[in-house]
Amino acid sequence: MNPIIKRCAWCGDDPIYQAYHDHEWGVPCHDDDKLFAMLCLEGMQAGLSWITILKKCEAYYEAFDGFDAAKIAQYDSRKVDELMNNEGIIRHRLKIEAIISNAKAYLKIKQNQSFNDYVWGIVANHQPQTPLINHPKDINDIPTQTQASQALSKQLKKDGFKFVGPTICYAYMQACGMVDDHVIDCTYKRKQR
């Protein structure tokens, strides 16, 4: 007999959303390149639903050279125009240009420290392996931003990143497992306190 799986209500019954919820959302990530890609994808979500981005994720990786920051940092106006014609991604010039700016900022950070240490250090008060575990009863108990996401947003903007407001940063923190906001009866809630 299969155990009953309880999920956070926000993922509904869409298989793509459920797979994301079950295997990525809230799982701590410490890989620099994946953290960079996730930040860019969260910025693409601005004004849209996350499922829209999830369904286009493969196209984004293809369009943006696997989120290879060194390649993206070299994109010029012709490449931006090419991306603006790519039907597989959200064709929003400012968001596309933000990914290029973010690649340049990311590479600058990496000259002095890992991106993992940079973002986790801001969020986790210099305890980079320690996610914050919240205990929401339902989706209404989950904030859209916190002091930590505001601090992350402020630092990212200071260092040249774009499309990184505090709400986007909080969604990023959830996506990267810096914070666990699975509801308390969710099967995927971290058991460690």
VOGU-3710 file (C-alpha; in Angstrom, 3 decimals, decimal comma):
1> mnpiikrcaw> 0,000/0,000/0,000  1,350/3,411/-0,977  1,630/6,002/1,771  -0,552/9,074/1,431  1,478/12,055/0,241  0,438/15,440/1,578  1,693/18,493/-0,251  1,499/22,234/0,192  -1,717/23,409/-1,454  0,008/25,874/-3,789
11> cgddpiyqay> 1,310/23,119/-6,081  -2,169/21,760/-6,815  -2,356/18,717/-9,053  -0,076/19,839/-11,889  2,646/17,132/-12,256  5,343/19,711/-13,096  4,474/21,773/-10,020  4,312/18,651/-7,839  7,733/17,439/-9,013  9,186/20,890/-8,312
21> hdhewgvpch> 7,549/20,939/-4,862  8,686/17,409/-4,008  12,272/17,520/-5,258  13,488/21,129/-5,459  11,495/23,682/-3,453  12,935/24,007/0,031  15,875/21,666/-0,646  19,112/23,431/0,349  21,267/24,248/-2,668  24,938/25,120/-2,299
31> dddklfamlc> 26,078/24,925/-5,926  27,196/28,361/-7,140  26,083/27,917/-10,733  22,676/26,523/-9,794  22,185/29,339/-7,268  22,941/31,825/-10,058  20,522/30,141/-12,481  17,795/30,018/-9,841  18,220/33,740/-9,100  17,845/34,547/-12,787
41> legmqaglsw> 14,760/32,344/-13,132  13,149/33,887/-10,057  13,668/37,305/-11,638  11,890/36,086/-14,758  8,883/35,258/-12,592  8,236/38,917/-11,674  4,588/39,607/-12,463  3,958/36,021/-13,558  3,140/32,708/-11,932  6,019/30,355/-11,120
51> itilkkceay> 4,426/27,542/-13,146  4,867/29,709/-16,260  8,620/29,782/-15,659  8,797/26,095/-14,700  7,204/25,107/-17,984  9,801/27,194/-19,849  12,785/26,186/-17,703  14,378/23,907/-20,303  14,022/26,621/-22,946  15,703/29,115/-20,614
61> yeafdgfdaa> 18,673/26,817/-20,062  18,998/26,345/-23,801  18,569/30,040/-24,642  21,029/31,204/-21,961  23,842/28,717/-22,640  23,043/26,566/-19,605  23,243/29,708/-17,458  26,994/29,825/-18,029  27,666/33,238/-16,509  30,917/33,783/-18,432
71> kiaqydsrkv> 29,095/33,317/-21,739  26,061/35,375/-20,704  28,281/38,273/-19,569  29,496/38,549/-23,181  26,016/38,878/-24,711  25,588/41,964/-26,854  22,583/43,772/-28,341  22,374/41,287/-31,238  22,070/38,422/-28,752  19,393/40,327/-26,818
81> delmnnegii> 17,482/40,790/-30,093  17,838/37,076/-30,801  16,478/36,250/-27,338  13,596/38,671/-27,885  12,567/36,477/-30,817  12,807/33,210/-28,854  9,243/31,995/-28,356  10,369/29,494/-25,714  11,110/32,164/-23,108  9,419/35,258/-21,702
91> rhrlkieaii> 10,368/37,953/-24,208  10,806/40,891/-21,885  13,811/43,030/-22,801  14,467/44,365/-19,279  14,386/40,861/-17,812  16,718/39,529/-20,496  19,106/42,432/-19,931  18,871/41,801/-16,186  20,198/38,261/-16,672  23,203/39,733/-18,507
101> snakaylkik> 23,782/42,275/-15,709  23,366/39,527/-13,132  25,962/37,375/-14,885  28,465/40,216/-14,699  27,678/40,852/-11,024  27,888/37,128/-10,260  31,329/36,850/-11,857  32,519/39,855/-9,874  31,348/38,248/-6,596  33,073/34,997/-7,561
111> qnqsfndyvw> 36,416/36,803/-7,779  36,406/37,087/-3,973  34,160/34,324/-2,651  31,789/31,586/-3,624  28,290/32,715/-4,535  27,040/30,138/-2,036  28,888/31,836/0,825  27,739/35,244/-0,424  23,981/34,566/-0,546  23,757/32,126/2,352
121> givanhqpqt> 25,929/34,400/4,484  23,506/37,282/4,056  20,408/35,162/4,646  21,577/32,811/7,360  23,516/35,358/9,401  26,846/33,833/8,382  25,744/30,236/9,074  25,763/29,067/5,437  24,614/25,519/6,026  21,667/26,394/8,271
131> plinhpkdin> 18,278/26,899/6,607  15,537/28,671/8,486  12,659/26,273/9,132  9,278/27,934/9,497  6,114/26,181/10,614  3,204/27,548/8,552  -0,146/25,856/9,077  -1,314/26,884/5,604  -0,311/29,072/2,691  -1,729/32,169/4,397
141> diptqtqasq> 0,952/31,867/7,099  3,785/32,174/4,575  5,192/35,703/4,186  6,013/37,239/0,834  9,141/38,885/2,229  11,135/39,038/5,446  13,970/41,049/6,950  16,375/38,458/5,513  14,931/38,813/1,983  15,073/42,594/2,333
151> alskqlkkdg> 18,731/42,378/3,368  19,516/40,013/0,482  17,715/42,286/-1,986  19,558/45,362/-0,724  22,975/43,679/-1,015  22,269/42,142/-4,422  21,150/45,510/-5,795  24,202/47,208/-4,283  26,387/44,659/-6,071  24,730/45,229/-9,465
161> fkfvgpticy> 22,009/42,588/-9,651  18,603/43,402/-11,168  15,068/42,041/-10,720  15,943/41,147/-7,143  13,342/42,888/-5,008  12,588/41,525/-1,523  9,612/39,449/-2,715  11,646/37,851/-5,504  14,451/37,270/-3,006  12,078/35,522/-0,596
171> aymqacgmvd> 10,825/33,239/-3,377  14,501/32,587/-4,216  15,267/31,757/-0,582  12,382/29,257/-0,590  13,449/27,758/-3,909  17,078/27,332/-2,767  16,177/25,866/0,606  17,495/28,803/2,602  14,082/28,763/4,191  11,671/25,834/4,497
181> dhvidctykr> 8,087/27,034/4,208  6,451/23,661/3,615  3,258/23,617/5,669  3,505/21,578/8,875  1,528/18,576/7,598  3,381/18,398/4,250  5,183/15,115/3,616  8,216/17,098/2,444  8,580/19,268/5,544  12,111/19,080/6,941
191> kqr> 12,027/17,126/10,148  15,143/18,744/11,574  14,485/21,676/13,833
//
